[in-house]
Amino acid sequence: MLQLIKTENFIEENDKWLNSFEAAEYLRISVGALRNMTCNGRLPFYKLGRRNRYLLSDLRNTLMSERRGRIYGN
């Protein structure tokens, strides 16, 4: 099985890559806001030539790490 090495752990082969427009749509923010978050180091990204690519799992993990408030059980 081929495994691509990521900076901290392994990338799943079936993990989905997104371009800037798709990543902004997933996060429901503008492309400009996505670029700001990328430049400020708040979002992990990968370069392919001159273009940024984002892993869906990285975006999901970033969202979960930014969660605020409590979750109340039944």
The first five atom37 places (N, CA, C, CB, O) and aatype in JSON, in Angstrom:
{
  "aatype": [12, 10, 5, 10, 9, 11, 16, 6, 2, 13, 9, 6, 6, 2, 3, 11, 17, 10, 2, 15, 13, 6, 0, 0, 6, 18, 10, 1, 9, 15, 19, 7, 0, 10, 1, 2, 12, 16, 4, 2, 7, 1, 10, 14, 13, 18, 11, 10, 7, 1, 1, 2, 1, 18, 10, 10, 15, 3, 10, 1, 2, 16, 10, 12, 15, 6, 1, 1, 7, 1, 9, 18, 7, 2],
  "atom_mask": [
    [1, 1, 1, 1, 1],
    [1, 1, 1, 1, 1],
    [1, 1, 1, 1, 1],
    [1, 1, 1, 1, 1],
    [1, 1, 1, 1, 1],
    [1, 1, 1, 1, 1],
    [1, 1, 1, 1, 1],
    [1, 1, 1, 1, 1],
    [1, 1, 1, 1, 1],
    [1, 1, 1, 1, 1],
    [1, 1, 1, 1, 1],
    [1, 1, 1, 1, 1],
    [1, 1, 1, 1, 1],
    [1, 1, 1, 1, 1],
    [1, 1, 1, 1, 1],
    [1, 1, 1, 1, 1],
    [1, 1, 1, 1, 1],
    [1, 1, 1, 1, 1],
    [1, 1, 1, 1, 1],
    [1, 1, 1, 1, 1],
    [1, 1, 1, 1, 1],
    [1, 1, 1, 1, 1],
    [1, 1, 1, 1, 1],
    [1, 1, 1, 1, 1],
    [1, 1, 1, 1, 1],
    [1, 1, 1, 1, 1],
    [1, 1, 1, 1, 1],
    [1, 1, 1, 1, 1],
    [1, 1, 1, 1, 1],
    [1, 1, 1, 1, 1],
    [1, 1, 1, 1, 1],
    [1, 1, 1, 0, 1],
    [1, 1, 1, 1, 1],
    [1, 1, 1, 1, 1],
    [1, 1, 1, 1, 1],
    [1, 1, 1, 1, 1],
    [1, 1, 1, 1, 1],
    [1, 1, 1, 1, 1],
    [1, 1, 1, 1, 1],
    [1, 1, 1, 1, 1],
    [1, 1, 1, 0, 1],
    [1, 1, 1, 1, 1],
    [1, 1, 1, 1, 1],
    [1, 1, 1, 1, 1],
    [1, 1, 1, 1, 1],
    [1, 1, 1, 1, 1],
    [1, 1, 1, 1, 1],
    [1, 1, 1, 1, 1],
    [1, 1, 1, 0, 1],
    [1, 1, 1, 1, 1],
    [1, 1, 1, 1, 1],
    [1, 1, 1, 1, 1],
    [1, 1, 1, 1, 1],
    [1, 1, 1, 1, 1],
    [1, 1, 1, 1, 1],
    [1, 1, 1, 1, 1],
    [1, 1, 1, 1, 1],
    [1, 1, 1, 1, 1],
    [1, 1, 1, 1, 1],
    [1, 1, 1, 1, 1],
    [1, 1, 1, 1, 1],
    [1, 1, 1, 1, 1],
    [1, 1, 1, 1, 1],
    [1, 1, 1, 1, 1],
    [1, 1, 1, 1, 1],
    [1, 1, 1, 1, 1],
    [1, 1, 1, 1, 1],
    [1, 1, 1, 1, 1],
    [1, 1, 1, 0, 1],
    [1, 1, 1, 1, 1],
    [1, 1, 1, 1, 1],
    [1, 1, 1, 1, 1],
    [1, 1, 1, 0, 1],
    [1, 1, 1, 1, 1]
  ],
  "atom_positions": [
    [[0.84, -1.18, 0.0], [0.0, 0.0, 0.0], [0.89, 1.25, 0.0], [-0.96, 0.0, 1.22], [1.79, 1.37, 0.83]],
    [[0.64, 2.14, -0.9], [1.39, 3.39, -1.01], [0.89, 4.38, 0.03], [1.28, 3.98, -2.43], [-0.32, 4.62, 0.12]],
    [[1.79, 4.94, 0.8], [1.42, 5.96, 1.77], [2.24, 7.21, 1.5], [1.64, 5.47, 3.22], [3.46, 7.16, 1.41]],
    [[1.56, 8.32, 1.36], [2.22, 9.6, 1.18], [2.47, 10.2, 2.56], [1.39, 10.56, 0.28], [1.56, 10.21, 3.39]],
    [[3.66, 10.7, 2.8], [3.99, 11.23, 4.12], [3.59, 12.69, 4.21], [5.49, 11.06, 4.43], [3.97, 13.51, 3.37]],
    [[2.84, 13.01, 5.23], [2.44, 14.36, 5.55], [3.39, 14.87, 6.62], [0.94, 14.42, 6.02], [4.16, 14.07, 7.16]],
    [[3.37, 16.13, 6.94], [4.33, 16.67, 7.89], [4.21, 16.02, 9.27], [4.14, 18.16, 8.01], [5.23, 15.8, 9.92]],
    [[2.99, 15.72, 9.73], [2.84, 15.17, 11.07], [2.4, 13.71, 11.07], [1.86, 15.99, 11.84], [2.82, 12.94, 11.94]],
    [[1.57, 13.31, 10.14], [1.1, 11.93, 10.09], [0.85, 11.54, 8.64], [-0.18, 11.76, 10.94], [1.29, 12.23, 7.72]],
    [[0.15, 10.45, 8.44], [-0.01, 9.94, 7.08], [-1.27, 10.48, 6.41], [-0.06, 8.44, 7.11], [-2.29, 10.69, 7.06]],
    [[-1.17, 10.68, 5.1], [-2.3, 11.1, 4.29], [-2.98, 9.84, 3.77], [-1.85, 12.04, 3.11], [-2.32, 8.96, 3.21]],
    [[-4.28, 9.76, 3.93], [-5.03, 8.63, 3.4], [-5.08, 8.75, 1.88], [-6.47, 8.59, 3.99], [-5.2, 9.85, 1.33]],
    [[-4.99, 7.62, 1.2], [-5.04, 7.65, -0.27], [-6.35, 8.2, -0.78], [-4.82, 6.26, -0.82], [-6.38, 8.84, -1.83]],
    [[-7.44, 7.95, -0.06], [-8.75, 8.39, -0.53], [-9.15, 9.76, 0.02], [-9.8, 7.37, -0.16], [-10.29, 10.19, -0.17]],
    [[-8.22, 10.45, 0.69], [-8.51, 11.8, 1.17], [-8.66, 12.72, -0.03], [-7.38, 12.3, 2.13], [-7.93, 12.59, -1.01]],
    [[-9.59, 13.63, 0.06], [-9.92, 14.48, -1.08], [-9.13, 15.78, -1.04], [-11.42, 14.78, -1.09], [-9.04, 16.45, -0.01]],
    [[-8.54, 16.14, -2.2], [-7.83, 17.4, -2.38], [-8.8, 18.43, -2.92], [-6.61, 17.23, -3.32], [-9.61, 18.13, -3.8]],
    [[-8.72, 19.66, -2.39], [-9.59, 20.75, -2.84], [-8.74, 21.92, -3.32], [-10.53, 21.2, -1.71], [-7.66, 22.18, -2.78]],
    [[-9.24, 22.62, -4.33], [-8.58, 23.85, -4.74], [-9.12, 24.98, -3.85], [-8.82, 24.16, -6.26], [-9.94, 24.74, -2.97]],
    [[-8.66, 26.2, -4.08], [-9.05, 27.32, -3.22], [-10.55, 27.59, -3.24], [-8.31, 28.57, -3.63], [-11.14, 27.88, -2.2]],
    [[-11.15, 27.51, -4.41], [-12.58, 27.78, -4.52], [-13.4, 26.71, -3.79], [-13.01, 27.85, -5.99], [-14.37, 27.04, -3.1]],
    [[-13.01, 25.45, -3.94], [-13.72, 24.36, -3.27], [-13.53, 24.43, -1.76], [-13.22, 23.01, -3.8], [-14.47, 24.18, -1.0]],
    [[-12.32, 24.76, -1.31], [-12.05, 24.86, 0.12], [-12.85, 26.0, 0.74], [-10.55, 25.07, 0.38], [-13.41, 25.85, 1.83]],
    [[-12.92, 27.14, 0.06], [-13.69, 28.27, 0.56], [-15.18, 27.91, 0.63], [-13.48, 29.52, -0.34], [-15.87, 28.27, 1.58]],
    [[-15.66, 27.21, -0.37], [-17.06, 26.79, -0.39], [-17.34, 25.82, 0.77], [-17.42, 26.13, -1.74], [-18.37, 25.93, 1.43]],
    [[-16.43, 24.88, 1.0], [-16.6, 23.93, 2.1], [-16.67, 24.65, 3.44], [-15.45, 22.91, 2.1], [-17.5, 24.32, 4.29]],
    [[-15.8, 25.65, 3.63], [-15.76, 26.39, 4.89], [-16.82, 27.48, 4.95], [-14.39, 27.01, 5.08], [-17.04, 28.09, 6.0]],
    [[-17.48, 27.74, 3.82], [-18.51, 28.78, 3.7], [-17.94, 30.16, 4.03], [-19.69, 28.47, 4.62], [-18.53, 30.94, 4.77]],
    [[-16.78, 30.42, 3.43], [-16.14, 31.72, 3.53], [-15.75, 32.16, 2.13], [-14.89, 31.68, 4.49], [-15.81, 31.37, 1.18]],
    [[-15.35, 33.41, 1.99], [-14.9, 33.89, 0.68], [-13.49, 33.39, 0.39], [-14.95, 35.44, 0.62], [-12.76, 32.98, 1.29]],
    [[-13.12, 33.42, -0.88], [-11.78, 33.01, -1.27], [-10.75, 33.96, -0.65], [-11.64, 32.99, -2.82], [-9.66, 33.53, -0.27]],
    [[-11.09, 35.23, -0.55], [-10.2, 36.2, 0.08], [-9.95, 35.88, 1.55], [0.0, 0.0, 0.0], [-8.83, 35.98, 2.03]],
    [[-11.0, 35.49, 2.26], [-10.85, 35.11, 3.67], [-10.0, 33.84, 3.78], [-12.24, 34.88, 4.31], [-9.19, 33.71, 4.7]],
    [[-10.18, 32.91, 2.85], [-9.37, 31.69, 2.83], [-7.9, 32.04, 2.63], [-9.85, 30.73, 1.71], [-7.03, 31.49, 3.31]],
    [[-7.62, 32.93, 1.71], [-6.24, 33.35, 1.47], [-5.63, 34.01, 2.7], [-6.17, 34.32, 0.28], [-4.47, 33.76, 3.04]],
    [[-6.42, 34.84, 3.38], [-5.93, 35.48, 4.61], [-5.6, 34.44, 5.67], [-6.96, 36.47, 5.16], [-4.56, 34.52, 6.32]],
    [[-6.48, 33.46, 5.85], [-6.26, 32.41, 6.85], [-5.04, 31.57, 6.48], [-7.5, 31.51, 6.98], [-4.29, 31.14, 7.36]],
    [[-4.83, 31.35, 5.19], [-3.67, 30.59, 4.72], [-2.39, 31.37, 4.99], [-3.81, 30.26, 3.21], [-1.42, 30.82, 5.51]],
    [[-2.38, 32.65, 4.63], [-1.19, 33.49, 4.83], [-0.85, 33.68, 6.29], [-1.38, 34.84, 4.18], [0.32, 33.81, 6.64]],
    [[-1.86, 33.7, 7.15], [-1.66, 33.89, 8.59], [-1.3, 32.59, 9.3], [-2.9, 34.48, 9.21], [-1.07, 32.59, 10.51]],
    [[-1.25, 31.49, 8.57], [-0.88, 30.21, 9.16], [-2.0, 29.51, 9.9], [0.0, 0.0, 0.0], [-1.74, 28.58, 10.66]],
    [[-3.23, 29.94, 9.7], [-4.36, 29.33, 10.4], [-4.89, 28.1, 9.69], [-5.47, 30.33, 10.56], [-5.59, 27.29, 10.29]],
    [[-4.56, 27.95, 8.4], [-5.0, 26.78, 7.62], [-3.79, 26.11, 6.97], [-6.02, 27.2, 6.53], [-2.97, 26.78, 6.35]],
    [[-3.68, 24.79, 7.12], [-2.61, 24.08, 6.42], [-2.92, 23.97, 4.94], [-2.4, 22.68, 7.03], [-4.07, 23.8, 4.55]],
    [[-1.89, 24.07, 4.11], [-2.08, 23.96, 2.67], [-0.83, 23.37, 2.05], [-2.4, 25.34, 2.04], [0.21, 23.26, 2.7]],
    [[-0.94, 22.99, 0.8], [0.15, 22.39, 0.05], [0.25, 23.13, -1.28], [-0.07, 20.85, -0.17], [-0.76, 23.57, -1.83]],
    [[1.46, 23.27, -1.79], [1.67, 23.96, -3.06], [1.81, 22.94, -4.18], [2.91, 24.88, -2.99], [2.51, 21.94, -4.04]],
    [[1.15, 23.22, -5.28], [1.32, 22.47, -6.52], [1.6, 23.51, -7.58], [0.04, 21.58, -6.86], [0.68, 24.13, -8.13]],
    [[2.87, 23.71, -7.87], [3.25, 24.8, -8.76], [2.96, 26.12, -8.04], [0.0, 0.0, 0.0], [3.47, 26.36, -6.94]],
    [[2.16, 26.95, -8.66], [1.8, 28.23, -8.05], [0.45, 28.17, -7.34], [1.78, 29.33, -9.11], [-0.02, 29.18, -6.82]],
    [[-0.15, 27.03, -7.31], [-1.5, 26.9, -6.77], [-1.51, 26.23, -5.4], [-2.38, 26.11, -7.72], [-0.69, 25.36, -5.11]],
    [[-2.45, 26.67, -4.56], [-2.62, 26.06, -3.24], [-3.62, 24.92, -3.35], [-3.09, 27.1, -2.2], [-4.61, 25.0, -4.08]],
    [[-3.35, 23.86, -2.6], [-4.27, 22.73, -2.49], [-4.49, 22.46, -1.01], [-3.72, 21.46, -3.23], [-3.58, 22.63, -0.19]],
    [[-5.69, 22.04, -0.68], [-6.08, 21.8, 0.7], [-6.63, 20.38, 0.83], [-7.13, 22.83, 1.17], [-7.34, 19.91, -0.05]],
    [[-6.28, 19.71, 1.92], [-6.85, 18.4, 2.2], [-8.15, 18.59, 2.98], [-5.85, 17.5, 2.99], [-8.2, 19.34, 3.95]],
    [[-9.18, 17.89, 2.55], [-10.47, 17.99, 3.22], [-10.33, 17.63, 4.7], [-11.49, 17.07, 2.53], [-10.95, 18.28, 5.55]],
    [[-9.55, 16.61, 5.02], [-9.38, 16.22, 6.42], [-8.71, 17.33, 7.24], [-8.56, 14.92, 6.52], [-9.04, 17.51, 8.41]],
    [[-7.77, 18.07, 6.65], [-7.13, 19.18, 7.35], [-8.14, 20.29, 7.64], [-5.96, 19.74, 6.52], [-8.14, 20.87, 8.73]],
    [[-9.0, 20.58, 6.67], [-10.02, 21.62, 6.89], [-10.99, 21.18, 7.98], [-10.79, 21.91, 5.58], [-11.35, 21.99, 8.84]],
    [[-11.41, 19.92, 7.95], [-12.31, 19.39, 8.96], [-11.66, 19.44, 10.35], [-12.72, 17.94, 8.61], [-12.31, 19.84, 11.32]],
    [[-10.4, 19.05, 10.44], [-9.69, 19.08, 11.72], [-9.53, 20.51, 12.24], [-8.32, 18.43, 11.58], [-9.63, 20.74, 13.44]],
    [[-9.28, 21.46, 11.34], [-9.18, 22.86, 11.74], [-10.5, 23.36, 12.29], [-8.74, 23.73, 10.55], [-10.52, 24.05, 13.31]],
    [[-11.59, 23.01, 11.64], [-12.91, 23.41, 12.14], [-13.17, 22.84, 13.52], [-14.01, 22.96, 11.18], [-13.66, 23.55, 14.4]],
    [[-12.84, 21.58, 13.72], [-13.09, 20.94, 15.01], [-12.2, 21.52, 16.11], [-12.87, 19.44, 14.9], [-12.61, 21.57, 17.27]],
    [[-11.01, 21.95, 15.76], [-10.11, 22.51, 16.77], [-10.53, 23.92, 17.19], [-8.68, 22.53, 16.24], [-10.11, 24.4, 18.24]],
    [[-11.34, 24.57, 16.38], [-11.8, 25.94, 16.67], [-13.15, 25.96, 17.38], [-11.89, 26.74, 15.38], [-13.72, 27.03, 17.58]],
    [[-13.67, 24.8, 17.76], [-14.99, 24.72, 18.37], [-15.02, 25.48, 19.7], [-15.41, 23.24, 18.58], [-14.06, 25.42, 20.47]],
    [[-16.1, 26.16, 19.96], [-16.27, 26.92, 21.2], [-17.55, 26.47, 21.88], [-16.31, 28.45, 20.92], [-18.45, 25.91, 21.24]],
    [[-17.63, 26.7, 23.17], [-18.84, 26.37, 23.91], [-18.86, 24.95, 24.41], [0.0, 0.0, 0.0], [-17.94, 24.17, 24.13]],
    [[-19.89, 24.62, 25.13], [-20.04, 23.3, 25.71], [-21.05, 22.47, 24.92], [-20.48, 23.41, 27.16], [-21.94, 23.0, 24.25]],
    [[-20.86, 21.18, 25.02], [-21.85, 20.26, 24.47], [-22.53, 19.6, 25.65], [-21.19, 19.19, 23.49], [-21.88, 18.95, 26.47]],
    [[-23.85, 19.76, 25.73], [-24.6, 19.21, 26.85], [-25.21, 17.89, 26.45], [-25.68, 20.18, 27.31], [-25.76, 17.75, 25.36]],
    [[-25.11, 16.91, 27.33], [-25.7, 15.59, 27.11], [-27.12, 15.54, 27.61], [0.0, 0.0, 0.0], [-27.59, 16.48, 28.25]],
    [[-27.79, 14.45, 27.32], [-29.19, 14.28, 27.78], [-29.25, 13.92, 29.23], [-29.9, 13.21, 26.97], [-30.34, 13.73, 29.77]]
  ]
}
